Amino acid sequence: MKITKAAILALCVCAAPQIAAAQTMQWTDKGYVSVNGGAQAGSHDLSESGSFPLYDETATFSSTAKVKGGGMFDIGGAYRVWGNNVLAGVTFTHVSSKSDGSLTGSVPDPVITDRPRAVASTFAGLRHSENAVHIDAIYMLPIANKMDLGISAGPTIFSVKQDTIPALSVTEPGPAVTTAAVSSSKTTVGFNAGVDFQYMLRKKYGVGAVARYAVGSVSLPGASKKLTVGGFQIGVGGRYRF
């Protein structure tokens, strides 16, 4: 036990100067520009259900699709606004993906009462895209020579385009079910928080990695509940300091 305590004490004594030096390090540049490529992880459900009167009875339907993450492109910049370490930044992110969906329903018979007909349809390649603008307060923390860590948080403005499955429409004889998706666009405000690791290869040029979680929600026409947008984003790319 005494040997363990002595080892821990010696480790603390050796680490103390390095910790103190890191605390006194200051970020000396005015700002930076970043460009990243990566991906957004996660998936969210988009569902709809409803009913309507038909042939003096009731037709019912439900649809579901899973909106997936996808490839991400990220470009932004930041400028020092207070003290030596606090920056204001703006970053634009684009994410897109495709997914499949399905629609099922029950349609009354036009002649025979109480004999509903089951209908089903599939929708392939439903397109989803998110253009997001992250407006952040950033604290730049120098962690070693040529290495810095930016810690950020702030609001995110999402512009979302989504192919949705339309409500059930019946054409006789059949019944035939439409297979054409409907495109919807919505804008909403959410929140993001993340970190940006930067390693400078030269005085002005470097590489970096970003990890960010951004989230919001939008109401789409006909959807039973709001669609969650955003997710966990990770990317790597270049950095330019000025």
C-alpha positions in Angstrom: 0.0 0.0 0.0 2.8 2.4 0.9 4.6 1.6 -2.4 1.3 2.3 -4.3 0.8 5.6 -2.6 4.4 6.6 -3.2 4.0 5.8 -6.9 0.8 7.8 -7.3 2.4 10.7 -5.5 5.5 10.6 -7.8 3.2 10.4 -10.9 1.3 13.5 -9.7 4.5 15.4 -9.0 5.8 14.6 -12.5 2.5 15.4 -14.2 1.8 18.7 -12.3 4.2 20.8 -14.4 2.7 19.5 -17.7 -0.9 20.2 -16.5 0.1 23.7 -15.4 1.8 24.3 -18.7 -1.3 23.2 -20.6 -3.5 25.5 -18.5 -1.3 28.5 -19.3 -1.1 27.8 -23.1 -3.2 30.2 -25.2 -4.6 30.0 -28.6 -2.8 32.7 -30.7 -4.5 32.6 -34.1 -7.4 34.8 -35.1 -9.5 32.1 -36.7 -9.6 29.1 -39.0 -11.5 27.5 -41.9 -12.3 23.8 -42.0 -13.5 21.4 -44.7 -14.5 17.8 -43.8 -15.9 14.7 -45.3 -17.6 12.0 -43.3 -20.9 10.4 -42.4 -24.0 10.9 -40.2 -25.0 7.8 -38.2 -28.4 6.8 -36.9 -31.9 6.3 -38.4 -35.3 7.6 -37.6 -38.8 6.3 -38.3 -41.3 8.1 -40.5 -44.9 6.8 -40.2 -48.4 7.7 -41.2 -51.8 6.1 -40.5 -55.4 7.2 -41.3 -58.9 6.2 -42.4 -61.6 7.6 -44.6 -65.2 6.6 -45.5 -65.7 4.5 -48.6 -68.7 2.6 -49.9 -70.6 3.3 -46.7 -67.8 1.6 -44.7 -64.3 2.7 -43.6 -61.0 2.2 -45.4 -57.8 2.2 -43.3 -54.1 2.5 -44.1 -50.7 2.8 -42.5 -47.2 3.4 -44.0 -43.7 3.3 -42.6 -40.2 4.3 -43.8 -36.9 4.4 -42.0 -34.9 7.5 -42.7 -31.2 6.6 -42.6 -28.0 8.5 -42.0 -25.7 9.0 -45.0 -22.6 10.7 -46.3 -21.7 14.2 -45.0 -20.0 17.2 -46.4 -18.9 19.9 -43.9 -17.4 23.4 -44.4 -17.1 26.2 -41.9 -15.0 28.8 -40.2 -14.6 30.6 -36.9 -13.1 33.9 -35.6 -11.9 34.9 -32.2 -14.3 37.2 -30.5 -13.4 37.3 -26.8 -10.2 36.8 -24.9 -7.6 34.4 -26.3 -9.7 31.2 -26.6 -13.3 32.1 -27.4 -14.5 32.0 -31.0 -17.7 32.4 -32.9 -18.2 29.9 -35.7 -20.6 29.0 -38.5 -20.6 25.6 -40.3 -22.6 24.3 -43.2 -23.3 20.6 -43.3 -25.0 18.6 -46.1 -26.3 15.0 -45.5 -28.2 12.9 -47.9 -29.5 9.3 -48.1 -32.1 7.0 -49.7 -34.4 4.5 -48.0 -37.4 2.2 -48.8 -40.9 2.3 -47.4 -44.2 0.4 -47.5 -47.9 1.0 -47.3 -50.6 -1.4 -46.3 -54.4 -0.9 -46.0 -57.8 -2.4 -45.9 -60.4 -1.3 -48.5 -64.1 -2.1 -48.5 -65.6 -4.0 -51.4 -67.9 -1.8 -53.5 -70.5 -4.6 -53.8 -70.3 -7.0 -50.9 -70.5 -5.6 -47.3 -68.1 -6.6 -44.6 -65.6 -8.1 -47.0 -62.6 -5.8 -46.9 -59.7 -6.2 -49.4 -56.1 -6.0 -48.3 -53.8 -3.8 -50.3 -50.1 -3.2 -50.1 -47.4 -1.2 -52.0 -43.7 -0.6 -51.7 -41.7 2.6 -52.3 -38.1 2.3 -53.2 -35.5 5.0 -53.1 -37.2 7.6 -50.9 -34.8 10.6 -50.9 -33.8 12.5 -47.8 -31.5 15.5 -47.5 -30.5 17.9 -44.7 -28.8 21.2 -45.2 -27.8 22.4 -41.7 -26.2 25.7 -40.5 -24.5 25.4 -37.1 -24.0 28.7 -35.3 -21.6 28.0 -32.4 -19.6 29.4 -29.5 -16.2 27.6 -29.6 -13.6 27.3 -26.9 -10.2 26.5 -28.3 -8.1 24.5 -25.9 -4.4 24.0 -26.7 -3.5 20.5 -25.6 0.1 20.2 -26.9 2.5 21.6 -29.4 0.7 22.0 -32.7 -2.5 20.3 -31.3 -5.7 22.0 -30.3 -9.2 21.0 -29.3 -12.2 23.1 -30.1 -15.3 22.5 -27.9 -18.5 23.9 -29.5 -22.2 24.2 -28.9 -25.1 26.3 -30.3 -28.3 26.3 -32.4 -28.7 24.5 -35.7 -31.0 25.6 -38.5 -32.1 22.5 -40.5 -33.5 22.7 -44.0 -35.0 19.2 -44.7 -36.3 17.6 -48.0 -38.0 14.3 -47.7 -39.9 12.0 -50.0 -43.0 10.8 -48.1 -45.5 8.0 -48.8 -48.8 9.5 -49.8 -52.1 8.7 -48.2 -54.0 5.7 -49.6 -56.0 6.4 -52.7 -58.2 3.8 -54.4 -58.9 3.3 -58.0 -61.3 0.6 -59.2 -61.3 -2.0 -60.4 -58.7 -3.4 -58.2 -58.2 -1.6 -56.0 -55.1 -0.1 -57.5 -52.7 1.8 -55.1 -50.5 4.7 -56.1 -46.8 4.2 -56.0 -45.6 7.8 -56.5 -43.9 9.4 -53.5 -44.5 13.1 -52.6 -41.6 15.5 -51.8 -41.9 17.8 -48.8 -39.6 20.6 -47.6 -39.5 22.0 -44.1 -37.2 24.2 -42.0 -36.7 23.9 -38.2 -34.3 24.9 -35.5 -32.4 22.4 -33.3 -29.2 22.2 -31.3 -25.7 20.9 -31.7 -22.6 20.2 -29.6 -19.3 18.8 -30.7 -15.5 18.8 -30.6 -12.9 19.6 -33.3 -9.4 18.2 -33.0 -6.7 20.0 -35.0 -3.1 19.1 -35.7 -1.0 21.7 -37.5 1.4 20.4 -40.1 2.7 23.9 -40.8 2.0 27.3 -39.3 -1.2 27.8 -41.3 -2.1 24.4 -42.7 -3.2 21.3 -40.8 -5.5 18.3 -40.5 -8.4 17.7 -38.2 -11.3 15.5 -37.1 -14.7 16.6 -36.0 -17.4 14.8 -33.9 -20.7 16.5 -33.5 -24.2 15.6 -32.3 -27.0 17.7 -34.0 -30.7 17.2 -33.4 -34.0 18.7 -34.4 -37.5 17.6 -35.5 -39.9 18.6 -38.3 -43.6 18.0 -39.0 -44.2 16.6 -42.4 -47.6 16.5 -44.2 -49.6 13.5 -43.2 -47.0 12.1 -40.8 -48.3 10.7 -37.5 -45.5 12.2 -35.5 -42.6 14.6 -36.0 -39.5 13.3 -37.9 -36.3 13.5 -35.9 -33.5 15.0 -38.0 -29.7 15.1 -37.5 -27.7 12.6 -35.6 -24.1 11.8 -34.7 -21.7 13.2 -37.3 -18.1 12.4 -37.7 -15.6 13.6 -40.3 -12.0 14.3 -41.2 -10.4 17.0 -43.4 -8.2 20.0 -43.6 -7.7 23.1 -41.6 -6.4 26.6 -42.5 -5.4 29.1 -39.8 -5.2 32.9 -40.2 
